[in-house]
């Protein structure tokens, strides 16, 4: 699986350059993270194996992460493998999902533990120069999912990160397919916002010179488009007009894009690829890292502002400030800073307060007051009757006051 470990002259020169950079900087540089993204069949896994072999031949073995839960066989050994944590087939059974849904769910589950993965990577950062990340062949699952964005942002915020987009060169010879790949590359670059390298793979089958010409020369692409896109009447279709317009739009995008050709089978072009990685590393440190730091500080400030606003809403809902001030005025009176007033709490333990803070009277005390008021009304009524000398009507042959003159006497039931 690996090439001979005896370093070649080019490898020795690269190691010497790395050692010089380390001594000049006074401390070892952080390792570069290479996130490999590519469509199914582009040769991404073989390209990962070639990177691993090439780095082993330079006596700089990489640290490898595999994020593809559906791969059945890998020609290299991964230090951290998602398959050791999440069973892709079991996820499909439990959640009743298809292949793509199973991959996405497995990646989501693995993302919940990615802080531990990042901890392992940071511990090994002093021992390695390169960290390779293999992603699922369904590129939209990684690039446009929340889990993929979380993983990419977490890695890029800690270590220099480069995205390598692997393209199947033999299948890109048609202008329409070439434009589709470029649009994919543009969308990935927009989503990740990281240094980007287009890797034209399988150059042992099809040289990538035509692709470089199309990227640099609009007229060359236009000529190839006109030759391949005419119908039986010799007229260009609307798709040709669309792709021609896209090529003009992407011209500025091409000028700032790195493109290299490699052969994962023979190892051709690997030195040019790592030269592009070093350039991308410098670009990350000069352009991307300050922007990432700014975005991180903005997110932290927004999070702090959201927490403060949430706390203010909670305090407002609970009326903490108003109720405290109102209780101080109602209960304290002239009692100064004591919110409970001049009386100790245990001296007023038989008193109750309603929701408005007003003092409530005990129910037994209210009943006693009510009975006393009724007795006073009855006594006053009896005095009025005595003063007017009015006879009460008889009920059942007896006066209302009863034979004994008391209101509580037992009266016979009327007939």
matplotlib code that plots the C-alpha trace (Angstrom):
import matplotlib.pyplot as plt

x = [0.0, 2.9, 5.8, 9.5, 10.4, 13.8, 13.4, 14.0, 16.1, 13.0, 11.6, 14.9, 14.8, 11.2, 12.2, 15.2, 12.9, 10.5, 13.2, 14.6, 11.1, 10.8, 14.1, 13.5, 10.1, 11.4, 8.5, 6.9, 4.2, 0.7, -0.2, -2.3, -5.7, -6.6, -10.3, -10.8, -14.1, -15.2, -18.1, -18.5, -16.2, -13.8, -11.0, -11.1, -10.4, -7.5, -6.2, -6.3, -4.3, -1.7, -1.4, -0.9, 1.8, 3.6, 3.8, 5.0, 7.8, 8.8, 8.9, 6.0, 3.1, -0.3, -3.1, -6.2, -9.9, -12.5, -16.0, -17.6, -19.8, -20.8, -17.3, -16.8, -13.1, -10.3, -6.8, -5.3, -5.7, -7.5, -6.6, -10.2, -12.9, -16.6, -17.5, -16.0, -18.6, -21.7, -23.1, -24.4, -26.6, -28.0, -29.0, -30.8, -32.8, -33.6, -34.7, -36.1, -33.9, -32.4, -28.7, -28.3, -30.5, -28.5, -25.2, -26.6, -28.0, -24.8, -22.8, -25.2, -24.7, -21.0, -21.0, -22.4, -19.0, -16.8, -15.5, -13.8, -12.4, -11.0, -9.4, -7.6, -6.5, -5.1, -3.2, -1.4, -0.9, 2.7, 3.6, 2.3, 2.6, -0.6, -4.1, -6.2, -10.0, -11.9, -15.6, -18.6, -18.8, -22.2, -20.7, -24.0, -24.3, -21.1, -21.0, -24.6, -25.6, -25.4, -23.1, -20.7, -20.6, -20.1, -17.2, -15.6, -15.9, -14.6, -11.5, -10.8, -11.1, -8.4, -5.9, -4.9, -7.4, -7.4, -10.2, -9.1, -11.9, -11.1, -12.4, -12.7, -10.6, -11.7, -15.4, -14.7, -13.7, -17.2, -17.8, -21.1, -19.6, -16.7, -19.0, -21.0, -17.8, -16.8, -20.2, -19.9, -16.4, -17.9, -20.7, -18.2, -15.9, -18.8, -20.0, -16.7, -15.0, -11.6, -8.5, -9.5, -7.5, -9.1, -7.4, -7.8, -7.4, -6.6, -4.2, -2.5, -5.7, -6.5, -4.1, -5.7, -4.1, -7.4, -9.1, -6.4, -6.8, -10.6, -10.1, -7.6, -9.0, -12.7, -12.4, -10.9, -13.9, -16.3, -14.8, -15.1, -18.7, -19.6, -18.1, -19.9, -23.2, -24.7, -27.9, -28.7, -29.4, -26.1, -27.6, -26.5, -29.0, -30.1, -27.8, -24.8, -25.9, -26.4, -22.9, -21.3, -22.8, -21.7, -18.1, -18.0, -19.4, -16.8, -13.9, -12.9, -13.5, -11.0, -8.3, -8.2, -8.3, -5.5, -5.7, -3.3, -3.2, -2.4, -2.6, -3.6, -2.6, 1.0, 1.7, 2.4, 1.8, 1.9, 4.8, 2.8, -0.2, 1.8, 3.3, -0.3, -1.1, 1.7, 0.5, -3.0, -1.7, -0.1, -3.4, -5.2, -3.0, -3.0, -6.6, -8.9, -7.8, -8.4, -11.8, -12.6, -11.5, -13.8, -16.8, -16.1, -16.0, -19.2, -20.9, -19.6, -20.9, -24.3, -24.5, -23.7, -26.3, -28.9, -28.2, -28.6, -31.8, -33.2, -32.3, -33.9, -37.1, -37.1, -36.7, -39.5, -41.8, -41.2, -41.6, -38.7, -37.7, -41.3, -42.5, -39.5, -40.0, -43.8, -43.2, -40.8, -43.3, -46.3, -44.6, -41.8, -43.7, -41.4, -39.3, -36.2, -34.2, -36.0, -38.5, -40.6, -41.2, -40.6, -42.1, -40.2, -41.6, -42.5, -44.7, -46.9, -47.1, -50.9, -51.4, -51.9, -51.4, -53.2, -51.7, -51.9, -49.9, -52.9, -53.4, -56.0, -58.0, -58.3, -61.5, -62.4, -62.0, -64.2, -67.0, -66.8, -67.1, -70.1, -71.9, -71.4, -72.8, -75.9, -76.5, -76.2, -78.7, -81.2, -80.9, -81.5, -84.5, -86.0, -85.6, -87.4, -90.3, -90.5, -90.6, -93.4, -95.4, -96.2, -97.5, -95.9, -98.2, -99.0, -98.1, -99.9, -101.7, -98.4, -96.5, -93.3, -91.2, -92.4, -94.0, -90.8, -90.2, -86.9, -86.1, -84.5, -87.6, -89.0, -92.1, -94.7, -95.0, -97.9, -101.0]
y = [0.0, 2.4, 3.3, 2.6, 4.8, 5.8, 9.5, 10.7, 13.8, 15.9, 14.6, 15.3, 18.8, 19.3, 18.0, 20.3, 23.2, 22.3, 22.0, 25.5, 27.0, 25.4, 26.7, 30.2, 30.4, 29.2, 26.8, 24.1, 25.3, 24.0, 21.1, 21.8, 20.2, 19.0, 18.3, 16.1, 16.6, 15.0, 13.3, 9.6, 8.0, 10.9, 8.8, 10.6, 7.6, 6.6, 10.1, 9.9, 6.7, 8.4, 11.3, 8.9, 7.0, 10.1, 11.5, 8.3, 8.2, 11.6, 10.3, 12.6, 10.3, 12.2, 12.0, 10.7, 11.2, 9.2, 10.8, 8.4, 6.0, 4.0, 3.1, -0.7, -0.8, 1.8, 1.3, 3.1, 3.1, 6.0, 7.3, 8.2, 6.4, 7.3, 3.6, 2.8, 5.1, 5.0, 1.9, 3.1, 0.1, 0.1, 3.7, 2.9, 0.1, 2.1, 5.3, 3.6, 5.7, 5.3, 5.4, 9.2, 9.7, 7.1, 8.8, 12.2, 10.9, 9.0, 12.2, 14.2, 11.7, 11.7, 15.5, 15.5, 13.9, 16.0, 18.1, 14.9, 14.3, 17.8, 17.2, 14.2, 16.1, 19.0, 16.6, 15.2, 18.6, 18.7, 15.4, 15.7, 18.1, 17.2, 16.1, 14.4, 14.4, 12.0, 13.0, 11.1, 10.8, 12.5, 16.0, 17.8, 15.7, 17.2, 20.7, 21.7, 20.0, 21.5, 18.8, 19.4, 23.1, 22.4, 20.1, 22.4, 25.5, 23.6, 22.5, 25.8, 27.8, 25.7, 24.8, 26.0, 24.3, 23.8, 22.3, 20.0, 19.4, 16.3, 16.3, 13.3, 14.7, 12.2, 13.0, 16.7, 16.9, 17.9, 21.7, 21.1, 18.7, 21.0, 23.9, 21.7, 20.9, 24.5, 25.5, 22.8, 24.1, 27.7, 26.6, 24.7, 27.6, 29.9, 27.6, 26.8, 30.2, 28.5, 28.3, 26.1, 23.8, 22.0, 18.7, 17.3, 13.6, 10.7, 12.7, 9.4, 8.7, 12.3, 15.3, 18.3, 20.9, 21.5, 22.4, 24.9, 26.5, 26.8, 28.4, 30.9, 31.6, 32.3, 32.2, 28.7, 27.5, 29.3, 27.6, 24.2, 25.0, 26.0, 22.9, 20.5, 22.2, 22.7, 20.8, 19.1, 22.4, 23.9, 26.2, 26.6, 25.6, 27.7, 25.6, 26.9, 30.5, 29.7, 28.1, 30.9, 33.4, 31.4, 31.2, 35.0, 35.3, 32.8, 34.3, 36.3, 33.2, 31.3, 33.9, 33.4, 29.6, 27.1, 24.1, 21.2, 17.9, 14.6, 10.9, 9.0, 5.8, 6.8, 9.6, 12.1, 15.7, 15.2, 17.6, 20.3, 19.6, 20.1, 23.3, 24.5, 23.5, 25.6, 28.6, 28.0, 27.8, 31.2, 32.6, 31.1, 32.8, 36.2, 36.4, 33.7, 33.5, 37.2, 36.9, 33.7, 35.4, 38.4, 36.1, 34.2, 37.4, 38.5, 35.2, 35.5, 39.0, 38.0, 35.1, 37.3, 39.9, 37.2, 35.9, 39.4, 40.1, 36.8, 37.6, 41.0, 39.4, 36.9, 39.6, 41.7, 38.7, 38.0, 41.7, 41.4, 45.0, 46.4, 43.8, 44.5, 48.2, 47.8, 45.5, 47.9, 50.8, 48.7, 46.7, 49.0, 52.2, 54.6, 51.7, 52.8, 50.2, 47.3, 45.9, 44.3, 47.5, 48.3, 45.1, 41.8, 39.0, 36.8, 39.5, 39.6, 35.9, 35.8, 38.4, 37.6, 39.7, 39.4, 39.7, 43.5, 43.6, 44.6, 43.0, 40.3, 39.4, 35.9, 34.1, 33.3, 36.9, 37.9, 35.5, 36.9, 40.5, 39.4, 37.8, 40.8, 43.1, 40.9, 40.9, 44.7, 45.0, 42.7, 44.6, 47.9, 46.4, 45.2, 48.6, 50.2, 47.7, 48.4, 52.1, 51.9, 49.3, 47.2, 43.7, 41.1, 38.9, 35.5, 32.4, 29.2, 31.0, 32.1, 35.3, 35.3, 35.9, 32.6, 32.0, 32.7, 35.9, 34.6, 34.4, 31.1, 29.4, 26.3, 27.2, 24.8, 24.2, 26.2, 24.2]
z = [0.0, 0.7, -1.4, -0.3, 2.6, 1.2, 0.4, -3.2, -3.9, -4.4, -1.1, 0.7, -0.7, 0.5, 4.0, 4.1, 3.1, 5.9, 8.5, 7.4, 7.8, 11.2, 12.4, 11.0, 12.6, 16.0, 16.4, 14.3, 11.9, 12.3, 10.1, 6.9, 6.7, 3.2, 2.8, -0.3, -2.0, -5.3, -7.1, -7.0, -9.6, -9.7, -8.1, -4.8, -2.7, -4.9, -4.7, -0.9, -1.1, -3.3, -0.9, 1.9, 0.0, -1.2, 2.3, 3.8, 1.1, 2.5, 6.1, 7.0, 7.5, 7.6, 10.1, 8.2, 9.0, 7.1, 7.0, 4.5, 6.4, 3.3, 1.9, 1.9, 1.4, 1.8, 0.4, 3.4, 7.2, 8.8, 12.3, 12.9, 11.0, 11.1, 10.6, 14.0, 15.6, 13.4, 11.7, 8.3, 7.6, 11.1, 10.7, 7.5, 9.3, 12.4, 10.7, 7.5, 5.2, 1.8, 0.9, 0.8, 3.9, 5.8, 4.9, 5.9, 9.2, 10.0, 9.4, 11.6, 14.4, 14.1, 14.2, 17.7, 18.8, 16.6, 19.5, 20.7, 17.2, 17.1, 20.5, 19.1, 16.0, 18.1, 20.3, 17.2, 15.6, 16.9, 15.3, 11.8, 8.9, 7.0, 8.0, 5.3, 5.4, 3.1, 2.5, 1.1, -2.7, -2.6, -2.4, -1.6, 1.6, 2.9, 1.4, 1.7, 5.0, 8.5, 9.7, 6.9, 7.6, 11.3, 10.6, 8.1, 10.3, 13.3, 11.5, 9.7, 13.0, 14.5, 11.8, 8.3, 5.9, 2.2, 0.0, -2.8, -5.4, -7.4, -11.0, -13.4, -16.3, -19.0, -18.3, -18.5, -22.1, -23.2, -22.7, -21.0, -18.4, -17.9, -17.1, -14.7, -12.8, -12.7, -11.3, -8.6, -7.8, -7.6, -5.2, -2.9, -2.8, -2.0, 0.8, 2.4, 1.9, 2.1, -0.1, -3.1, -5.4, -8.4, -8.9, -12.4, -11.7, -14.1, -16.3, -17.2, -19.3, -20.4, -20.1, -18.4, -20.7, -22.5, -19.2, -18.3, -21.7, -21.3, -17.9, -19.1, -22.6, -23.1, -26.9, -26.8, -24.7, -27.0, -30.0, -28.5, -27.4, -30.9, -32.5, -30.1, -29.6, -33.1, -34.0, -37.2, -38.9, -37.9, -35.3, -31.7, -29.0, -26.0, -23.8, -25.8, -25.1, -21.5, -21.1, -23.0, -20.7, -17.7, -19.0, -19.1, -15.6, -14.2, -16.0, -12.9, -10.8, -12.9, -12.5, -8.7, -8.8, -8.5, -10.8, -11.0, -12.9, -11.1, -11.7, -8.6, -10.3, -11.2, -8.8, -11.5, -10.5, -6.7, -6.3, -8.1, -5.9, -2.7, -4.0, -4.6, -1.0, 0.4, -1.6, -0.3, 3.2, 2.9, 1.5, 4.4, 6.9, 5.2, 3.9, 5.2, 8.9, 9.7, 8.0, 10.0, 13.2, 12.4, 11.7, 15.0, 17.0, 15.4, 16.2, 19.8, 20.1, 18.7, 21.0, 24.0, 22.8, 22.4, 25.9, 27.3, 25.4, 26.6, 30.2, 29.9, 28.5, 31.4, 34.0, 32.3, 32.3, 36.0, 36.8, 39.2, 39.3, 39.5, 42.1, 44.3, 44.2, 44.9, 47.8, 49.3, 49.1, 50.4, 53.1, 54.1, 54.5, 56.3, 57.4, 55.4, 53.5, 55.2, 52.6, 55.4, 57.3, 60.9, 62.2, 62.4, 60.2, 63.2, 64.6, 61.5, 60.8, 61.3, 58.5, 54.9, 51.7, 48.5, 45.0, 45.1, 48.4, 50.5, 53.9, 54.1, 57.2, 58.6, 57.6, 61.3, 62.2, 59.3, 60.5, 64.0, 62.7, 60.5, 63.4, 65.6, 62.9, 62.5, 66.3, 66.4, 63.5, 65.2, 68.5, 66.8, 65.0, 68.3, 69.9, 67.0, 67.3, 71.1, 70.6, 68.1, 70.1, 67.1, 67.6, 65.4, 63.4, 64.8, 63.0, 63.9, 66.9, 68.5, 68.3, 66.1, 69.2, 70.8, 74.1, 76.0, 74.2, 72.7, 69.0, 69.5, 71.0, 69.4, 67.3, 66.3, 62.6, 61.1, 60.3]

ax = plt.figure().add_subplot(projection="3d")
ax.plot(x, y, z, "-o")
ax.set_aspect("equal")
plt.show()
